[in-house]
């Protein structure tokens, strides 16, 4: 467009957003004191009927920058709409028009984005900066233009929306010296009774021993000091030290996970099965083992051993004949040998394996970890990447000088070894006074009000039932869960959305799909996001998503990543194959993870049992370090498991238009117990282009139940009853 530009409206627009403060009481546009001045459209997802070109997207009208704009095609009608994230009482809409404005347009409101109510209408629009009084409720606000004032399209520097503040929830402050974490966070100090502490640890362990889908959640926190304790870690329990350095808290004893409750095979007396030891965490402490003893960490998915220092050796299964299926050691030091035993797959990242590593089954991946075994694939199947290209470690709670704070580690590039081996890592501490503590039962409106005030969130243990979406819109916001706090949406909306902004950190919580289908459970960046966040990416750490198991949950997509440069630091995205509310037509889920953003990096991508592609990667520049997938167990027949004319859906799909992608240490397994005759054509599918590369791939027919015809793109061989495991070193 060649029409003249004007920057003189910037001041006028700023004034318009605060118009209630400057208009006289008799002005027809004056609002009561209840009309707020916060622009709730800022950085919210925006869409439009059209755009003039790629430099004028819809998002530019809600980015707070009056030097960027949305402009449409040169025709009528056209519209621009913004999603506020929840239904709100709208009292003012501010428009800052560029020279190409609308002379006839309406302001429309909607709860669902399809049925609209007109809240303002004019056929004599004058352009410029307009503050328009409206009255109505809606989640979506739309500017619907019907007549252009010029031969060009419609062009807006900014769209602002103000809402009523009457009834805005009060956000209570947090006392950083004496915070109220609720009843399921236990904090111990060196002065605590060791006997009482051990009795409470034992009681939690007994309660959570087989409590795989119950609502109980616990976090047990230790202030800096030394403790004699035996921590037998069970479901939905987090144990963590509160020091700045792992060695600030020393457990003389054990922090262990045992395989001692789940039957293995046909023998009811064999309880050595660790394949369902999920959802637990040990973090930020050192463990000094009793002389002559070893540690047991017999785990499967969603069990993080993070920022730990183990003075001794560890076994990653029951030490005998037990099965185990996946886990994570990250930012940790193990002084003794790590023995993987029957572990089918495992990721070790940025850890010092001072005592070395012993063992391999199908897929052992080591990234930036001194002491790793040498690269060799397969048999032993050791995938070794010397350095970690870009990572931020998980934020953590710590206690210092009588005050609770959250430490946010800095971004690291091309790193090797732990973040703390040379002392306190780079990063910053945030006082807990800057956090809002969210407890089960806290209204989402209160949580969102806290976020709007610039607060971070600390989610306390328990199941948080959500009647709306938690909306994170500000850069550098931290959302930190304790005790695997669980978010469960009840109304079919996303549990959480994050705007396409810099540096958001999400950590330590589980999203559990509700019984009303959610189109997406967790969305990072709005669709169409394209900003470069390489200097300060959003990151997810130990964020898990689940569809079914606790209830008949439903979600079309569990995790959608639209923001460029996002870092996924360990996730398990799981459509349940057992538990309550489980069945092909019951806990429905199309895709586990959909990546649309460019240059997204994933470490520890566990995604299982979805009904089409478990992972769909649409963005260029993606990198995955370790992928583990089981295809769905429950397709009732081949007709239910068809991708057009092709049998089944690949577990990991790189979209045909992608020109650059790379993955290391990746596995897809099948176990078609509902119908062993079901066949899947390929474990992986990707465009055949030099920029798309895979290293160390494996497909497995578990027990020979089901068939995967090829590893990737028609090559690699059949995994079935006769040959249950197929390896491919490189593709192409």
ZAFI-417557 format. One record per residue (C-alpha): x, y, z; residue number from 1. Coordinates in steps of 0.5 Angstrom, whole numbers. Layout:
    c1    c2    c3   i
     X     Y     Z NUM
...
This chain:
    c1    c2    c3   i
     0     0     0   1
     3     7    -2   2
    -2    11     2   3
     1    16     7   4
     3    14    14   5
     2    18    20   6
     5    17    27   7
     1    23    30   8
    -4    18    32   9
     0    15    37  10
    -1    20    43  11
    -8    20    41  12
    -9    12    42  13
    -5    12    48  14
   -10    17    51  15
   -16    13    48  16
   -14     7    52  17
   -15    11    58  18
   -21    16    56  19
   -25    14    62  20
   -20    19    66  21
   -20    25    62  22
   -27    25    59  23
   -32    30    63  24
   -38    26    67  25
   -43    29    62  26
   -39    26    56  27
   -43    21    52  28
   -37    16    52  29
   -36    17    59  30
   -36    10    63  31
   -37     9    70  32
   -31     7    74  33
   -32     0    73  34
   -29     1    66  35
   -22    -1    67  36
   -16     2    63  37
   -12    -5    62  38
   -12    -7    55  39
   -14   -14    55  40
   -13   -15    48  41
    -6   -14    48  42
    -2   -20    46  43
    -8   -24    45  44
    -9   -29    39  45
   -12   -25    33  46
   -15   -27    27  47
   -17   -24    20  48
   -21   -25    14  49
   -15   -23    10  50
    -8   -20    10  51
    -5   -15     5  52
     2   -19     6  53
     6   -22    11  54
     8   -16    14  55
     1   -14    16  56
    -1   -20    20  57
    -7   -20    25  58
    -3   -20    31  59
     1   -14    29  60
    -6   -10    31  61
    -5   -13    38  62
     2   -13    40  63
     2    -6    43  64
     7    -3    38  65
     4     3    34  66
     9     2    29  67
     6    -5    26  68
    -1    -6    23  69
    -6   -10    21  70
    -8    -9    14  71
   -13   -13    10  72
   -14   -14     2  73
   -18    -9    -2  74
   -25   -11    -2  75
   -31   -11     3  76
   -33   -14     8  77
   -27   -15    12  78
   -26   -17    19  79
   -21   -17    25  80
   -22   -21    31  81
   -19   -22    38  82
   -20   -28    43  83
   -20   -25    50  84
   -19   -33    53  85
   -25   -32    57  86
   -32   -29    57  87
   -32   -22    59  88
   -36   -16    60  89
   -33   -11    55  90
   -34    -4    56  91
   -30     0    51  92
   -26    -2    44  93
   -21     3    42  94
   -19     3    35  95
   -12     7    32  96
   -14     7    25  97
    -8     8    20  98
   -10    12    14  99
   -14     7    11 100
   -20     6    15 101
   -27     4    15 102
   -33     9    14 103
   -38     3    16 104
   -36    -2    21 105
   -39    -6    27 106
   -36    -8    34 107
   -39   -15    35 108
   -38   -20    41 109
   -39   -27    41 110
   -38   -33    46 111
   -36   -38    41 112
   -33   -34    35 113
   -39   -36    30 114
   -45   -33    33 115
   -44   -25    34 116
   -48   -20    37 117
   -47   -13    35 118
   -45    -8    40 119
   -43    -2    36 120
   -45     0    29 121
   -43     6    25 122
   -44     9    18 123
   -40    15    19 124
   -33    13    21 125
   -28    18    21 126
   -22    14    22 127
   -16    16    27 128
   -16    14    34 129
   -23    12    37 130
   -25    10    44 131
   -32     7    43 132
   -37     5    49 133
   -40    -2    48 134
   -44    -6    53 135
   -44   -13    52 136
   -41   -20    54 137
   -36   -24    50 138
   -30   -28    49 139
   -29   -26    42 140
   -29   -18    40 141
   -29   -17    32 142
   -28   -11    28 143
   -33   -12    22 144
   -32    -7    16 145
   -37    -6    11 146
   -35     0     7 147
   -28     2     6 148
   -26    10     6 149
   -21     9     1 150
   -19     5    -5 151
   -14     1     0 152
   -16    -5     5 153
   -18    -4    12 154
   -11    -2    17 155
   -11    -2    24 156
    -5     0    28 157
    -8    -3    34 158
   -14    -5    37 159
   -15    -4    45 160
   -21    -8    49 161
   -23    -5    56 162
   -27    -9    61 163
   -31    -8    67 164
   -27    -8    73 165
   -33    -9    78 166
   -33   -16    81 167
   -25   -17    79 168
   -23   -22    84 169
   -18   -19    89 170
   -11   -22    89 171
    -8   -24    95 172
    -1   -22    97 173
     4   -28    98 174
     8   -27   104 175
    15   -30   102 176
    17   -31   109 177
    11   -35   111 178
     7   -37   105 179
     1   -41   105 180
     3   -47   101 181
    -4   -51   103 182
    -4   -58   107 183
     0   -62   102 184
     6   -59   102 185
    11   -61   108 186
    17   -57   109 187
    22   -60   114 188
    28   -56   117 189
    35   -59   120 190
    31   -57   127 191
    25   -62   125 192
    24   -69   129 193
    27   -74   124 194
    23   -79   127 195
    16   -75   126 196
    19   -74   119 197
    20   -81   117 198
    13   -83   120 199
    10   -78   115 200
    14   -80   109 201
    12   -87   110 202
     5   -85   111 203
     5   -82   104 204
     9   -87   101 205
     4   -92   104 206
    -2   -88   101 207
     1   -87    94 208
     4   -94    93 209
    -1   -96    88 210
    -5   -90    88 211
    -4   -89    80 212
   -11   -85    78 213
   -13   -82    85 214
   -13   -74    86 215
    -8   -74    92 216
    -2   -70    91 217
     4   -69    95 218
    11   -64    95 219
    16   -66   101 220
    21   -60   101 221
    28   -60   105 222
    31   -54   107 223
    39   -53   107 224
    41   -58   112 225
    43   -66   113 226
    37   -71   114 227
    37   -78   116 228
    31   -81   111 229
    29   -87   107 230
    24   -84   102 231
    21   -89    98 232
    18   -85    93 233
    11   -87    90 234
     5   -84    85 235
     4   -76    85 236
    10   -75    90 237
    15   -70    89 238
    21   -69    94 239
    26   -63    93 240
    31   -60    96 241
    31   -52    98 242
    38   -50    97 243
    41   -46    91 244
    46   -52    90 245
    44   -60    90 246
    49   -61    96 247
    46   -56   100 248
    41   -61   102 249
    44   -68   104 250
    40   -74   105 251
    43   -80   109 252
    39   -86   106 253
    35   -87   100 254
    31   -83    95 255
    29   -89    91 256
    23   -92    87 257
    22   -99    88 258
    18  -104    83 259
    14  -108    88 260
     7  -107    87 261
     5  -109    79 262
     4  -116    77 263
     9  -118    71 264
     7  -124    67 265
     3  -129    69 266
     6  -130    76 267
     2  -126    81 268
     7  -127    86 269
    12  -123    81 270
    11  -116    83 271
    18  -113    80 272
    14  -110    74 273
    16  -102    74 274
    13  -101    67 275
     7   -96    71 276
    12   -93    76 277
    10   -86    73 278
     9   -79    76 279
    14   -77    81 280
    20   -73    82 281
    26   -73    86 282
    30   -66    85 283
    35   -61    88 284
    39   -65    93 285
    44   -70    94 286
    44   -77    97 287
    49   -81   101 288
    48   -88   101 289
    49   -93   107 290
    56   -96   106 291
    55  -102   101 292
    48  -101    99 293
    46   -98    92 294
    40   -94    90 295
    34   -96    86 296
    31   -92    81 297
    26   -97    78 298
    21   -92    74 299
    18   -91    67 300
    15   -85    64 301
    14   -78    67 302
    19   -80    73 303
    24   -74    73 304
    31   -75    77 305
    33   -68    76 306
    39   -64    79 307
    41   -69    84 308
    48   -71    86 309
    48   -79    88 310
    54   -81    92 311
    54   -88    90 312
    51   -93    84 313
    44   -94    82 314
    40   -99    78 315
    34   -97    74 316
    30  -103    74 317
    28  -108    80 318
    35  -111    80 319
    33  -118    78 320
    28  -120    72 321
    23  -114    72 322
    21  -110    66 323
    22  -102    66 324
    20   -97    60 325
    23   -90    60 326
    26   -85    65 327
    30   -79    65 328
    37   -77    69 329
    38   -69    68 330
    43   -64    71 331
    45   -69    76 332
    52   -73    78 333
    52   -80    79 334
    58   -82    83 335
    58   -89    82 336
    56   -94    76 337
    49   -93    73 338
    46  -100    71 339
    40   -99    66 340
    39  -107    66 341
    32  -108    63 342
    30  -101    62 343
    28  -101    55 344
    29   -93    53 345
    32   -88    57 346
    35   -81    56 347
    41   -78    60 348
    42   -70    59 349
    47   -65    62 350
    49   -70    67 351
    56   -73    70 352
    56   -80    70 353
    62   -80    74 354
    62   -88    75 355
    60   -90    68 356
    54   -93    65 357
    53  -100    64 358
    47  -103    60 359
    43  -102    54 360
    36  -105    51 361
    33  -101    45 362
    34   -94    46 363
    39   -91    51 364
    41   -83    49 365
    46   -79    52 366
    46   -71    51 367
    52   -67    53 368
    54   -72    59 369
    61   -73    61 370
    62   -81    63 371
    57   -83    57 372
    59   -90    54 373
    62   -89    47 374
    57   -88    41 375
    55   -95    38 376
    48   -97    35 377
    45  -102    35 378
    47  -107    40 379
    49  -104    45 380
    44   -98    43 381
    48   -92    45 382
    46   -85    42 383
    51   -80    44 384
    51   -73    43 385
    57   -69    45 386
    54   -62    47 387
    47   -60    48 388
    46   -54    43 389
    41   -50    47 390
    37   -51    54 391
    35   -48    60 392
    34   -52    66 393
    28   -52    70 394
    26   -47    75 395
    26   -49    82 396
    24   -46    89 397
    29   -45    94 398
    30   -42   101 399
    35   -37   103 400
    36   -32   109 401
    29   -34   111 402
    25   -32   105 403
    23   -37    99 404
    25   -35    92 405
    24   -39    85 406
    31   -39    82 407
    30   -39    74 408
    37   -42    71 409
    40   -38    65 410
    40   -40    58 411
    46   -45    56 412
    49   -46    49 413
    53   -52    47 414
    53   -54    54 415
    56   -60    57 416
    55   -63    64 417
    51   -60    70 418
    49   -53    71 419
    52   -53    78 420
    58   -57    78 421
    62   -50    78 422
    58   -47    83 423
    51   -43    83 424
    49   -43    76 425
    48   -37    72 426
    40   -34    73 427
    36   -30    77 428
    32   -31    83 429
    25   -28    84 430
    22   -27    91 431
    16   -31    92 432
    12   -24    94 433
    12   -24    86 434
     8   -30    85 435
     1   -32    86 436
     0   -39    90 437
    -6   -42    86 438
    -9   -48    90 439
   -15   -53    88 440
   -21   -49    88 441
   -18   -42    86 442
   -23   -39    81 443
   -19   -39    74 444
   -22   -31    74 445
   -17   -30    80 446
   -11   -34    77 447
   -12   -29    71 448
   -13   -23    75 449
    -6   -25    78 450
    -3   -26    71 451
    -6   -19    69 452
    -2   -16    75 453
     4   -19    73 454
     5   -24    78 455
     8   -31    77 456
     4   -37    79 457
     6   -43    84 458
     1   -49    83 459
     0   -53    89 460
    -1   -60    90 461
    -8   -63    88 462
   -13   -63    82 463
   -15   -56    80 464
   -22   -56    76 465
   -22   -51    71 466
   -28   -47    68 467
   -24   -43    64 468
   -17   -42    61 469
   -11   -40    65 470
    -8   -35    60 471
    -1   -33    60 472
     0   -27    56 473
     6   -23    59 474
    14   -25    57 475
    18   -28    62 476
    12   -31    66 477
    14   -37    71 478
     8   -42    72 479
    11   -47    77 480
     8   -53    80 481
     9   -57    86 482
     7   -64    87 483
     5   -65    80 484
    -1   -60    81 485
    -6   -63    76 486
   -10   -58    71 487
   -17   -61    69 488
   -21   -57    64 489
   -29   -58    65 490
   -32   -54    60 491
   -28   -56    53 492
   -23   -50    53 493
   -16   -51    54 494
   -13   -51    60 495
    -8   -46    59 496
    -5   -42    53 497
     1   -38    52 498
     2   -32    48 499
     7   -31    43 500
    12   -28    48 501
    19   -29    50 502
    21   -33    56 503
    15   -36    59 504
    17   -42    63 505
    12   -48    65 506
    14   -53    70 507
    12   -59    74 508
     5   -60    73 509
     0   -65    69 510
    -6   -63    65 511
   -11   -68    65 512
   -17   -68    60 513
   -24   -67    62 514
   -30   -71    60 515
   -32   -65    55 516
   -27   -65    49 517
   -22   -60    49 518
   -19   -58    42 519
   -13   -57    45 520
   -10   -58    52 521
    -4   -53    52 522
    -3   -48    47 523
     4   -45    46 524
     3   -39    42 525
    -3   -37    38 526
    -3   -40    31 527
     1   -37    26 528
     6   -34    31 529
    12   -32    27 530
    17   -28    32 531
    24   -30    33 532
    25   -32    40 533
    32   -35    40 534
    35   -30    45 535
    29   -32    50 536
    25   -38    48 537
    19   -41    52 538
    21   -47    55 539
    17   -53    58 540
    20   -57    64 541
    17   -64    66 542
    10   -62    64 543
     6   -68    62 544
    -1   -69    59 545
    -6   -74    59 546
   -13   -76    56 547
   -16   -82    60 548
   -14   -86    66 549
   -17   -82    71 550
   -24   -80    67 551
   -26   -81    60 552
   -22   -75    58 553
   -22   -72    51 554
   -18   -68    47 555
   -17   -67    40 556
    -9   -65    41 557
    -6   -65    47 558
     0   -60    46 559
     0   -55    40 560
     7   -51    40 561
     6   -45    35 562
    12   -41    38 563
    19   -41    35 564
    25   -43    39 565
    21   -47    44 566
    25   -52    48 567
    21   -58    51 568
    25   -61    56 569
    22   -67    58 570
    14   -69    57 571
    10   -75    57 572
     4   -74    53 573
    -1   -80    54 574
    -7   -82    51 575
    -9   -88    57 576
    -9   -95    55 577
   -11   -97    62 578
   -15   -94    68 579
   -22   -91    68 580
   -25   -88    62 581
   -21   -92    57 582
   -23   -94    50 583
   -23   -93    42 584
   -29   -89    43 585
   -28   -87    50 586
   -22   -83    51 587
   -21   -80    44 588
   -15   -76    42 589
   -13   -75    35 590
    -5   -72    36 591
    -1   -72    42 592
     4   -66    40 593
     3   -62    34 594
     9   -57    33 595
     8   -51    28 596
    13   -46    30 597
    20   -46    27 598
    27   -48    31 599
    23   -52    36 600
    28   -57    40 601
    25   -63    44 602
    29   -67    49 603
    26   -73    52 604
    19   -73    48 605
    15   -79    50 606
     8   -79    47 607
     4   -85    46 608
    -3   -88    44 609
    -6   -83    40 610
   -11   -85    34 611
    -7   -81    29 612
     0   -79    28 613
     2   -78    35 614
     7   -73    33 615
     6   -68    27 616
    12   -63    26 617
    10   -58    21 618
    15   -53    23 619
    22   -52    20 620
    29   -53    24 621
    26   -58    29 622
    31   -62    33 623
    29   -68    37 624
    34   -71    42 625
    30   -78    44 626
    23   -80    42 627
    19   -86    45 628
    12   -88    42 629
     8   -93    43 630
     2   -93    38 631
    -5   -94    40 632
    -6  -101    43 633
   -14  -101    42 634
   -16  -100    34 635
   -21  -105    34 636
   -20  -107    26 637
   -15  -105    21 638
   -21  -101    18 639
   -21   -96    24 640
   -13   -95    23 641
   -12   -93    16 642
    -9   -86    14 643
   -13   -86     7 644
   -11   -92     3 645
    -5   -93     8 646
    -5   -98    14 647
    -4   -94    20 648
    -1   -87    22 649
     6   -86    23 650
     8   -85    30 651
    12   -79    28 652
    11   -75    22 653
    15   -69    19 654
    10   -66    14 655
    12   -66     7 656
    13   -59     6 657
    19   -59    12 658
    26   -58     9 659
    30   -58    15 660
    29   -63    21 661
    34   -67    25 662
    32   -73    30 663
    37   -77    35 664
    35   -84    38 665
    28   -85    36 666
    23   -91    37 667
    16   -93    35 668
    13   -99    38 669
     7  -103    37 670
     2  -107    41 671
    -4  -109    38 672
    -7  -113    43 673
   -15  -111    41 674
   -13  -114    35 675
    -6  -117    33 676
    -8  -117    26 677
    -7  -109    25 678
    -2  -107    21 679
     2  -100    21 680
     6   -98    15 681
    11   -94    18 682
    14   -92    24 683
    16   -86    22 684
    15   -81    16 685
    18   -75    13 686
    20   -72     7 687
    26   -75     3 688
    30   -69     3 689
    37   -68     5 690
    35   -63    10 691
    31   -68    14 692
    35   -73    18 693
    34   -78    23 694
    40   -82    27 695
    39   -89    31 696
    32   -91    29 697
    28   -97    32 698
    21  -100    31 699
    19  -106    36 700
    13  -110    36 701
    12  -112    43 702
    12  -119    44 703
    10  -120    37 704
     3  -117    38 705
     2  -113    32 706
     6  -111    26 707
    10  -105    23 708
    12  -106    16 709
    18  -101    16 710
    22   -97    20 711
    21   -90    16 712
    19   -89     9 713
    18   -96     6 714
    25   -98     9 715
    28  -101    15 716
    24  -108    15 717
    18  -111    18 718
    18  -111    26 719
    13  -117    27 720
    12  -124    31 721
    18  -127    27 722
    23  -121    28 723
    21  -116    34 724
    26  -111    33 725
    28  -107    27 726
    34  -102    27 727
    36   -97    22 728
    43   -93    24 729
    41   -87    19 730
    36   -84    14 731
    37   -82     9 732
